[in-house]
Amino acid sequence: MKIRCVQCGSEWTLPENNPLVQYNCPKCNTPLPKGSTGVAPGGPPTGFGRPVPPTRPPSKGMPAVAVVAIVVAVGMFFMIGMMAAIMLPALARAREAARRASCQNNLKQMGIVMKMYANESRGEAFPALSSEPGNLMMTGDAVYPEFMTDLHVLICPSDADDSMTTPTDVRDHSYWYLGYVVTNQAELEAFHKAYMRVVEEGGDFEDDLLVEPGTGTAGSDRIIRVREGVDVPPLRDPDEIALRTAYNQDEIPVMFERVGPRGESHHPEPGGHVLFMDGHVEFVPFGAWPYTEEALALFSEMDQLGEVTPNE
């Protein structure tokens, strides 16, 4: 009689089917009940010709499901990193574009402020340049708070300076302002000489600046204050007749965005925004006046006069 061991699955032949004899499996020594016919104690009948499926040994490695989960997680982190590398520069460009738009808006607001000031000032002149040495900006108390209510308009959004809270704090931190009709390098050089002279003498910038004949505004003998009608001067002033067709308001720069010696700025390309007398603002690249290397050198030299003490 053949019998299969339930424990190890081995088959062997009983020498006899004696119910009084206790048999053990010769391979694993598992005791079988007396009179066994292949039925394990408490287990199902095995029968002949039905192999008992072998028990799978426990796996010594990581389950396949866990490996797949790790691969998916690593892939997701890789994709997130790739998306961040692509999106962050685009977000930075968008943020800077918003700042540039805000900077343009600041200059346009200042154009409105100057026009309002000119409508009520003597001779319809724009605000006077500050007499503080090296401060290429209008005097704060001339426009604040009557014509402007927020001094932070004079701070470019890309600059970190937020210290302007009173008129005495108004400085050329973000923008340069001259208050005179200066449209090219020759006129800027004449203005520079006149500015240095007035600072040395401790004067102010309420009137036109006398310069060498032929070097002033439109080839005159003076640098003229920016004022309404300067593009169409009255005939009673022969010295200004040449200005009638020399310049239009859209050609007279009034306020300049401050940049580095070679046009370095917060913009992707060197250069800055310029406010013109008619109120429009445009971006002028480095190399075009007033953002030429020669013009910026003169601006820098005047700007560094902050430590000069006027004569008493």
C-alpha positions, 0 to 999 in steps of 0.5 A: 500500500502506497501512502504520501506523507502530509508533512514532506510529500514523500511517497513510500509503500507500507510493508503492511496495512496493520492498524496496530502498528505505528508508522513514521515517515522514513524521510521526515520521521513524521508519525502517521496514525495507526491504520493510516491511509494517507490522511494526516491528523486533522488535515484533509485527505491527500489521496493517491495521484494528487500531489500536495503543493510545496510550500514556497520558501519566504523571500529573502529580497524586497517585495516587487510592489515596494520596488515599483513604489520607490521607482515611481516616487523617484520618478515623481521627484525627478519630474518635479525638479525638472518642472521647477528648473523650467518654471522658476526662471520664467517666474523670475522674468514675469516678476521683473516684467511686473516691476518694470511696468511698475517703474514705468508707472512711477515715471508716468505719475511723476510726469503728471505731478510735474505738469500739475506743478507747472500749471501753478508755478511762476513761469509754468516752470517744472520743479527746481533741482535740489540745491543739495550737492550731489542730489540730482532730484527735485526738492521734496517740499515743492511737490509733497504733499500738495501734488503727490501723496506718496513719496514712494513713487520716487523709488523703483520697485526693484530697489530695496530703499523704502526710507522716503517718508518726509520731503527731506528724505527725497533723494536720487536713489532710483531716478535722476532729475535735472529740471533743465532742457538737456537733450544731448551730450554737448548740452549735458557737458555745459550743464555739468560745468554750470552745475559744478560752478553753482554748487561751489558757489552755494547757489540754487537752481531756480533760474536758467544757467548761463554757459559759454555762448553756443554751448547751451540749450539749442546752441544758446548761451544758457541751459534753460529751465524746463517749463511749459511752452519751452518748445514754442517760446514767445517771440519777445525773447530773441534768444529763445526763437531758435527753440521754436523748432529745435525740440518738441516735448517728446524729445526733452527728457525730464527724469532718468532711471538711475543705472550703473556706469555701463547701463547696469540695471535691474532689466535683462538688458543694460539701459533704463526708462526715461520720462519725457516732457510730454509725459510718455516713458520709453526704455532707452538701451545703453549706448543711446543718449542719455545712457552713453558711457560719456553721459553716465560718467558726468551723471556719476561725477555730479552725483558724487558731490554729496560730500562737497560743502558749499562756500559760506 
